Amino acid sequence: MILVVGATGLVGGEVCKKLASRGEKVRALVRTTSSKEKVEALRSAGVELCVGDLKDPDSLAAACRSVDAVISTASSTLSRQAGDSIESVDGVGQMNLVNAAKAANVERFLFVSFRRPPGFSFPLGDAKRAVEEAIASMNFTVIQASYFMEVWLGPELGFDYANATARICGPGTSPVSWVSFVDVAEMCAVAIRHPAAERRTIEFGGPEAISLMDVVSLFEKFGGKTFKVEHVPEEVLLAQFEGATDSMQKTFAALMLGSIRGDAMDMKAVAEEFGIKLASIDEYAYGVSGA
């Protein structure tokens, strides 16, 4: 039995579906306040539901019973409910889960983290690092993902492809290995039972590194529209980072500063080792442009 925590989130829901389709027994941690539509989708996929919350250690102890593996994709960054914060979910909450898994003698623990921009200490990065260190004594796998293309190249963060406008941090010339959250989910589903993933941190990005300005050019090509581009100067983001009093604001400022510096990696070896076909920016741009 594999317990998935973060099962109604972007990556977690996809992980549950992929595991269930492989014939795995899957238990999903859901909250009483979780989206009914998402919970029903899990149920329809044959996933066992377990009500609990990272902020409730007793519920995690129950969720970990009879489980041989845990996959945690949970984070407070994209979907937050009352009482959720980086400190309560990504920090204390994830530690509650690690402790529950250790107490239940869970054999495997896979944690979805991210590649942290060098030179910055910020709340989400610090929380992720602490969890990575906490599971180092277990048979762990850490997936350090690059920037999700569906999130960072979407309208909520200023890349409004439907209206051909883009807000870009800095000059937008540094290459980034944009990755699809679907591929991250696939990596989780493969790695949890793959011997080569045991006791290993795996950096995970897309098949190619491409700058934001080159991404704009791709969207212009597929969508047939010229983009209006607004550049946010690095010094403005640095001021936001230094002046932030909220942990989420500080985190997003740090991530945006990180995107200016780029995040390129060569994924060929990892993709071949685990048999994963990575979605490209071309495919994403073509798909959402309606071309």
C-alpha positions as a Markdown table, in Angstrom:
| # | Residue | x | y | z |
|---|---|---|---|---|
| 1 | Met | 0.0 | 0.0 | 0.0 |
| 2 | Ile | 1.3 | 3.4 | -1.0 |
| 3 | Leu | 0.1 | 6.5 | 0.9 |
| 4 | Val | 0.0 | 9.7 | -1.2 |
| 5 | Val | 0.0 | 13.0 | 0.8 |
| 6 | Gly | -1.1 | 16.0 | -1.3 |
| 7 | Ala | -3.4 | 13.7 | -3.3 |
| 8 | Thr | -5.8 | 16.5 | -4.3 |
| 9 | Gly | -3.0 | 18.8 | -5.4 |
| 10 | Leu | -1.5 | 19.3 | -8.9 |
| 11 | Val | 1.1 | 16.6 | -8.8 |
| 12 | Gly | -0.5 | 14.3 | -6.1 |
| 13 | Gly | -3.7 | 13.7 | -8.0 |
| 14 | Glu | -1.8 | 12.7 | -11.1 |
| 15 | Val | 0.5 | 10.4 | -9.0 |
| 16 | Cys | -2.6 | 8.6 | -7.6 |
| 17 | Lys | -4.0 | 8.0 | -11.0 |
| 18 | Lys | -0.7 | 6.7 | -12.4 |
| 19 | Leu | -0.1 | 4.4 | -9.4 |
| 20 | Ala | -3.7 | 3.0 | -9.6 |
| 21 | Ser | -3.4 | 2.3 | -13.3 |
| 22 | Arg | -0.2 | 0.3 | -12.5 |
| 23 | Gly | -2.2 | -1.9 | -10.2 |
| 24 | Glu | -0.8 | -0.5 | -7.0 |
| 25 | Lys | -2.9 | -0.2 | -3.9 |
| 26 | Val | -3.1 | 3.5 | -3.2 |
| 27 | Arg | -4.3 | 5.4 | -0.1 |
| 28 | Ala | -4.9 | 9.1 | -0.4 |
| 29 | Leu | -4.8 | 11.5 | 2.5 |
| 30 | Val | -7.7 | 14.0 | 2.0 |
| 31 | Arg | -9.2 | 16.6 | 4.2 |
| 32 | Thr | -12.8 | 17.2 | 5.1 |
| 33 | Thr | -12.5 | 20.5 | 3.3 |
| 34 | Ser | -10.9 | 19.0 | 0.1 |
| 35 | Ser | -12.6 | 19.6 | -3.2 |
| 36 | Lys | -15.5 | 17.1 | -3.5 |
| 37 | Glu | -14.8 | 16.8 | -7.3 |
| 38 | Lys | -11.2 | 15.9 | -6.7 |
| 39 | Val | -12.0 | 13.4 | -3.9 |
| 40 | Glu | -14.6 | 11.8 | -6.2 |
| 41 | Ala | -12.0 | 11.5 | -9.0 |
| 42 | Leu | -9.7 | 9.7 | -6.6 |
| 43 | Arg | -12.5 | 7.3 | -5.5 |
| 44 | Ser | -13.4 | 6.6 | -9.1 |
| 45 | Ala | -9.8 | 5.7 | -9.9 |
| 46 | Gly | -10.0 | 3.0 | -7.2 |
| 47 | Val | -8.0 | 4.9 | -4.6 |
| 48 | Glu | -8.7 | 4.3 | -0.9 |
| 49 | Leu | -9.5 | 7.5 | 0.9 |
| 50 | Cys | -8.2 | 8.4 | 4.4 |
| 51 | Val | -9.3 | 11.6 | 6.1 |
| 52 | Gly | -6.4 | 13.5 | 7.8 |
| 53 | Asp | -4.3 | 16.6 | 7.8 |
| 54 | Leu | -0.5 | 17.3 | 8.0 |
| 55 | Lys | -1.3 | 19.5 | 10.9 |
| 56 | Asp | -2.9 | 16.6 | 12.8 |
| 57 | Pro | -0.2 | 14.1 | 13.9 |
| 58 | Asp | -2.8 | 11.5 | 15.1 |
| 59 | Ser | -4.4 | 11.4 | 11.7 |
| 60 | Leu | -1.1 | 10.8 | 10.1 |
| 61 | Ala | -0.3 | 7.9 | 12.4 |
| 62 | Ala | -3.6 | 6.3 | 11.3 |
| 63 | Ala | -2.8 | 7.0 | 7.6 |
| 64 | Cys | 0.6 | 5.3 | 7.8 |
| 65 | Arg | -0.8 | 2.0 | 9.2 |
| 66 | Ser | -0.2 | -1.0 | 6.9 |
| 67 | Val | 1.6 | 1.2 | 4.5 |
| 68 | Asp | 5.0 | 0.2 | 2.9 |
| 69 | Ala | 5.7 | 3.5 | 1.1 |
| 70 | Val | 4.8 | 7.2 | 1.3 |
| 71 | Ile | 4.9 | 9.8 | -1.5 |
| 72 | Ser | 4.5 | 13.4 | -0.3 |
| 73 | Thr | 3.8 | 16.0 | -2.9 |
| 74 | Ala | 1.9 | 18.3 | -0.4 |
| 75 | Ser | 2.7 | 22.1 | -0.2 |
| 76 | Ser | 0.9 | 25.2 | 0.8 |
| 77 | Thr | 2.1 | 27.2 | -2.2 |
| 78 | Leu | -0.5 | 26.6 | -4.8 |
| 79 | Ser | -3.6 | 25.8 | -2.7 |
| 80 | Arg | -4.1 | 27.0 | 0.8 |
| 81 | Gln | -6.9 | 26.6 | 3.3 |
| 82 | Ala | -7.5 | 28.1 | 6.7 |
| 83 | Gly | -4.5 | 27.5 | 8.9 |
| 84 | Asp | -2.2 | 26.6 | 6.1 |
| 85 | Ser | 1.2 | 28.3 | 5.7 |
| 86 | Ile | 4.7 | 27.3 | 4.7 |
| 87 | Glu | 5.5 | 27.0 | 8.4 |
| 88 | Ser | 2.4 | 24.8 | 9.3 |
| 89 | Val | 2.3 | 22.6 | 6.2 |
| 90 | Asp | 5.7 | 22.6 | 4.5 |
| 91 | Gly | 7.6 | 22.8 | 7.7 |
| 92 | Val | 5.9 | 21.3 | 10.8 |
| 93 | Gly | 3.3 | 19.4 | 8.8 |
| 94 | Gln | 5.8 | 17.5 | 6.7 |
| 95 | Met | 7.9 | 16.7 | 9.8 |
| 96 | Asn | 4.8 | 15.3 | 11.4 |
| 97 | Leu | 4.5 | 13.0 | 8.4 |
| 98 | Val | 8.1 | 11.9 | 8.5 |
| 99 | Asn | 7.8 | 11.1 | 12.2 |
| 100 | Ala | 4.6 | 9.1 | 11.6 |
| 101 | Ala | 6.2 | 7.2 | 8.8 |
| 102 | Lys | 9.3 | 6.4 | 10.9 |
| 103 | Ala | 7.1 | 5.3 | 13.8 |
| 104 | Ala | 5.1 | 3.0 | 11.5 |
| 105 | Asn | 8.3 | 1.5 | 10.1 |
| 106 | Val | 7.4 | 2.6 | 6.5 |
| 107 | Glu | 10.0 | 1.2 | 4.2 |
| 108 | Arg | 10.1 | 3.9 | 1.5 |
| 109 | Phe | 9.6 | 7.6 | 1.5 |
| 110 | Leu | 9.5 | 9.7 | -1.7 |
| 111 | Phe | 9.5 | 13.5 | -1.2 |
| 112 | Val | 8.8 | 16.0 | -4.0 |
| 113 | Ser | 11.1 | 19.0 | -3.5 |
| 114 | Phe | 12.5 | 21.6 | -5.9 |
| 115 | Arg | 15.8 | 22.9 | -7.1 |
| 116 | Arg | 16.6 | 25.8 | -4.9 |
| 117 | Pro | 18.2 | 28.9 | -6.4 |
| 118 | Pro | 21.7 | 29.3 | -5.0 |
| 119 | Gly | 22.5 | 32.2 | -2.8 |
| 120 | Phe | 19.1 | 32.6 | -1.2 |
| 121 | Ser | 17.7 | 31.5 | 2.1 |
| 122 | Phe | 13.9 | 31.6 | 2.1 |
| 123 | Pro | 11.1 | 29.9 | 4.0 |
| 124 | Leu | 10.0 | 27.3 | 1.5 |
| 125 | Gly | 13.5 | 26.4 | 0.6 |
| 126 | Asp | 14.5 | 26.0 | 4.2 |
| 127 | Ala | 11.5 | 23.9 | 4.9 |
| 128 | Lys | 12.2 | 21.6 | 2.0 |
| 129 | Arg | 15.8 | 21.2 | 3.0 |
| 130 | Ala | 14.9 | 20.3 | 6.5 |
| 131 | Val | 12.6 | 17.5 | 5.3 |
| 132 | Glu | 15.2 | 16.2 | 2.9 |
| 133 | Glu | 17.6 | 16.0 | 5.9 |
| 134 | Ala | 15.0 | 14.3 | 8.1 |
| 135 | Ile | 14.4 | 11.4 | 5.7 |
| 136 | Ala | 18.1 | 10.8 | 4.9 |
| 137 | Ser | 18.1 | 8.0 | 7.5 |
| 138 | Met | 15.2 | 6.2 | 5.6 |
| 139 | Asn | 15.1 | 4.5 | 2.3 |
| 140 | Phe | 14.3 | 7.8 | 0.6 |
| 141 | Thr | 14.0 | 9.3 | -2.8 |
| 142 | Val | 14.0 | 13.1 | -3.2 |
| 143 | Ile | 12.7 | 14.5 | -6.5 |
| 144 | Gln | 14.1 | 18.1 | -6.9 |
| 145 | Ala | 12.0 | 19.5 | -9.7 |
| 146 | Ser | 12.7 | 22.6 | -11.8 |
| 147 | Tyr | 10.0 | 25.2 | -12.6 |
| 148 | Phe | 6.6 | 23.7 | -13.6 |
| 149 | Met | 5.8 | 25.0 | -17.1 |
| 150 | Glu | 2.0 | 24.8 | -16.4 |
| 151 | Val | 2.4 | 27.1 | -13.4 |
| 152 | Trp | 5.2 | 29.5 | -14.3 |
| 153 | Leu | 4.2 | 29.8 | -17.9 |
| 154 | Gly | 0.5 | 30.4 | -17.1 |
| 155 | Pro | -1.7 | 33.4 | -16.6 |
| 156 | Glu | -1.7 | 33.3 | -12.8 |
| 157 | Leu | 2.0 | 34.2 | -12.8 |
| 158 | Gly | 1.8 | 36.7 | -15.5 |
| 159 | Phe | 2.3 | 34.6 | -18.6 |
| 160 | Asp | -1.1 | 35.2 | -20.2 |
| 161 | Tyr | -0.8 | 33.4 | -23.5 |
| 162 | Ala | -4.5 | 33.8 | -24.3 |
| 163 | Asn | -4.1 | 37.6 | -24.4 |
| 164 | Ala | -0.5 | 37.5 | -25.7 |
| 165 | Thr | 1.0 | 39.3 | -22.7 |
| 166 | Ala | 3.9 | 38.3 | -20.5 |
| 167 | Arg | 5.5 | 39.7 | -17.4 |
| 168 | Ile | 9.1 | 38.5 | -17.3 |
| 169 | Cys | 11.5 | 38.7 | -14.4 |
| 170 | Gly | 14.7 | 40.4 | -15.5 |
| 171 | Pro | 15.8 | 40.2 | -19.1 |
| 172 | Gly | 14.5 | 36.7 | -19.6 |
| 173 | Thr | 17.6 | 35.4 | -21.3 |
| 174 | Ser | 18.8 | 32.7 | -18.9 |
| 175 | Pro | 17.8 | 29.1 | -19.9 |
| 176 | Val | 15.5 | 27.1 | -17.6 |
| 177 | Ser | 14.6 | 23.4 | -17.9 |
| 178 | Trp | 10.9 | 23.9 | -17.6 |
| 179 | Val | 9.2 | 20.6 | -16.6 |
| 180 | Ser | 5.6 | 19.4 | -16.8 |
| 181 | Phe | 4.0 | 18.4 | -13.5 |
| 182 | Val | 2.7 | 15.3 | -15.3 |
| 183 | Asp | 6.2 | 14.2 | -15.9 |
| 184 | Val | 7.1 | 14.8 | -12.2 |
| 185 | Ala | 4.1 | 12.6 | -11.3 |
| 186 | Glu | 5.3 | 9.9 | -13.7 |
| 187 | Met | 8.8 | 10.1 | -12.1 |
| 188 | Cys | 7.2 | 9.6 | -8.7 |
| 189 | Ala | 5.2 | 6.6 | -9.9 |
| 190 | Val | 8.2 | 5.0 | -11.4 |
| 191 | Ala | 10.8 | 5.8 | -8.7 |
| 192 | Ile | 8.8 | 4.5 | -5.7 |
| 193 | Arg | 9.4 | 0.9 | -6.9 |
| 194 | His | 12.6 | 1.4 | -8.8 |
| 195 | Pro | 15.8 | 0.2 | -7.1 |
| 196 | Ala | 17.9 | 2.8 | -8.9 |
| 197 | Ala | 15.9 | 5.6 | -7.1 |
| 198 | Glu | 16.6 | 4.3 | -3.6 |
| 199 | Arg | 18.6 | 6.5 | -1.2 |
| 200 | Arg | 19.0 | 9.1 | -4.0 |
| 201 | Thr | 18.2 | 12.7 | -4.7 |
| 202 | Ile | 17.2 | 13.2 | -8.4 |
| 203 | Glu | 17.3 | 16.6 | -10.0 |
| 204 | Phe | 14.4 | 16.7 | -12.5 |
| 205 | Gly | 13.6 | 19.0 | -15.3 |
| 206 | Gly | 12.4 | 19.1 | -18.9 |
| 207 | Pro | 14.2 | 17.8 | -22.0 |
| 208 | Glu | 15.7 | 21.1 | -23.0 |
| 209 | Ala | 16.7 | 24.4 | -21.4 |
| 210 | Ile | 15.1 | 27.5 | -22.9 |
| 211 | Ser | 14.9 | 31.1 | -21.9 |
| 212 | Leu | 11.7 | 33.0 | -21.2 |
| 213 | Met | 12.2 | 35.2 | -24.3 |
| 214 | Asp | 12.6 | 32.1 | -26.4 |
| 215 | Val | 9.4 | 30.7 | -24.8 |
| 216 | Val | 7.6 | 33.9 | -25.9 |
| 217 | Ser | 8.9 | 33.4 | -29.4 |
| 218 | Leu | 7.5 | 29.9 | -29.5 |
| 219 | Phe | 4.1 | 31.1 | -28.3 |
| 220 | Glu | 4.1 | 33.8 | -30.9 |
| 221 | Lys | 4.9 | 31.2 | -33.5 |
| 222 | Phe | 2.2 | 28.7 | -32.5 |
| 223 | Gly | -0.5 | 31.3 | -31.5 |
| 224 | Gly | 0.1 | 33.7 | -34.3 |
| 225 | Lys | 0.1 | 36.8 | -32.0 |
| 226 | Thr | 2.8 | 39.2 | -31.1 |
| 227 | Phe | 3.3 | 39.3 | -27.3 |
| 228 | Lys | 3.4 | 42.5 | -25.3 |
| 229 | Val | 6.3 | 41.9 | -22.8 |
| 230 | Glu | 6.8 | 43.7 | -19.5 |
| 231 | His | 10.1 | 43.2 | -17.8 |
| 232 | Val | 10.3 | 43.4 | -14.0 |
| 233 | Pro | 13.8 | 44.6 | -13.0 |
| 234 | Glu | 15.9 | 42.4 | -10.8 |
| 235 | Glu | 16.4 | 45.2 | -8.3 |
| 236 | Val | 12.6 | 45.5 | -7.9 |
| 237 | Leu | 12.4 | 41.7 | -7.0 |
| 238 | Leu | 15.4 | 42.0 | -4.7 |
| 239 | Ala | 13.6 | 44.8 | -2.8 |
| 240 | Gln | 10.5 | 42.7 | -2.6 |
| 241 | Phe | 12.6 | 39.8 | -1.2 |
| 242 | Glu | 14.4 | 41.9 | 1.3 |
| 243 | Gly | 11.3 | 43.8 | 2.4 |
| 244 | Ala | 8.8 | 40.8 | 2.6 |
| 245 | Thr | 7.2 | 40.2 | 5.9 |
| 246 | Asp | 5.1 | 37.3 | 4.8 |
| 247 | Ser | 6.8 | 33.9 | 4.2 |
| 248 | Met | 4.9 | 33.2 | 1.0 |
| 249 | Gln | 5.8 | 36.6 | -0.5 |
| 250 | Lys | 9.5 | 36.1 | 0.4 |
| 251 | Thr | 9.4 | 32.7 | -1.2 |
| 252 | Phe | 7.9 | 33.8 | -4.4 |
| 253 | Ala | 10.3 | 36.7 | -4.7 |
| 254 | Ala | 13.2 | 34.3 | -4.2 |
| 255 | Leu | 11.9 | 31.9 | -6.9 |
| 256 | Met | 11.4 | 34.7 | -9.3 |
| 257 | Leu | 15.0 | 35.9 | -8.6 |
| 258 | Gly | 16.1 | 32.3 | -9.2 |
| 259 | Ser | 14.4 | 32.2 | -12.6 |
| 260 | Ile | 16.4 | 35.3 | -13.7 |
| 261 | Arg | 19.6 | 33.3 | -13.0 |
| 262 | Gly | 18.2 | 30.3 | -14.9 |
| 263 | Asp | 17.9 | 26.6 | -14.1 |
| 264 | Ala | 19.4 | 24.5 | -16.9 |
| 265 | Met | 20.2 | 20.8 | -16.6 |
| 266 | Asp | 20.8 | 17.8 | -18.8 |
| 267 | Met | 18.0 | 15.3 | -18.3 |
| 268 | Lys | 19.0 | 12.7 | -21.0 |
| 269 | Ala | 20.7 | 10.2 | -18.6 |
| 270 | Val | 17.8 | 10.3 | -16.0 |
| 271 | Ala | 15.1 | 10.1 | -18.7 |
| 272 | Glu | 16.8 | 7.0 | -20.2 |
| 273 | Glu | 17.5 | 5.4 | -16.9 |
| 274 | Phe | 13.9 | 5.6 | -15.7 |
| 275 | Gly | 12.2 | 5.3 | -19.1 |
| 276 | Ile | 10.4 | 8.6 | -19.0 |
| 277 | Lys | 9.5 | 10.7 | -22.1 |
| 278 | Leu | 9.6 | 14.3 | -21.1 |
| 279 | Ala | 7.2 | 16.8 | -22.5 |
| 280 | Ser | 8.8 | 19.8 | -24.3 |
| 281 | Ile | 8.0 | 23.4 | -24.2 |
| 282 | Asp | 7.1 | 23.1 | -27.9 |
| 283 | Glu | 4.4 | 20.6 | -27.0 |
| 284 | Tyr | 3.1 | 22.7 | -24.2 |
| 285 | Ala | 3.1 | 25.9 | -26.2 |
| 286 | Tyr | 1.4 | 24.2 | -29.2 |
| 287 | Gly | -1.2 | 22.6 | -26.9 |
| 288 | Val | -2.3 | 25.7 | -25.0 |
| 289 | Ser | -2.1 | 28.0 | -27.9 |
| 290 | Gly | -4.9 | 26.1 | -29.6 |
| 291 | Ala | -2.8 | 25.8 | -32.7 |
